[in-house]
Amino acid sequence: MSAELHCVVALMDVIEQIEGWGRLMSVEELAVLIQCSEKTLYRYVKQRKLPSIRIGTHIRFNPKATAKWLRDRQR
């Protein structure tokens, strides 16, 4: 398997894992899954690049919306 194909397969596995998440995701949980810094996620939220939900002072992510957002960035 080529390195590029391996990355695509790995990303699809992560997207499926996110879609199967049974509850809203925290910044920390999403950062670990997509191997991204929490700081970057907070910046994307602030810039309205990443769909999120604010509950009081906490940021949460809808798994289905987040998976769709990741799929849309693949193209």
Stockholm file with secondary structure:
# STOCKHOLM 1.0

chainA/1-75         MSAELHCVVALMDVIEQIEGWGRLMSVEELAVLIQCSEKTLYRYVKQRKLPSIRIGTHIRFNPKATAKWLRDRQR
#=GR chainA/1-75 SS CCHHHHHHHHHHHHHHHHHTCSSCEEHHHHHHHHTCCHHHHHHHHHTTCSCCEEETTEEEECHHHHHHHHHHHHC
#=GC SS_cons        CCHHHHHHHHHHHHHHHHHTCSSCEEHHHHHHHHTCCHHHHHHHHHTTCSCCEEETTEEEECHHHHHHHHHHHHC
//
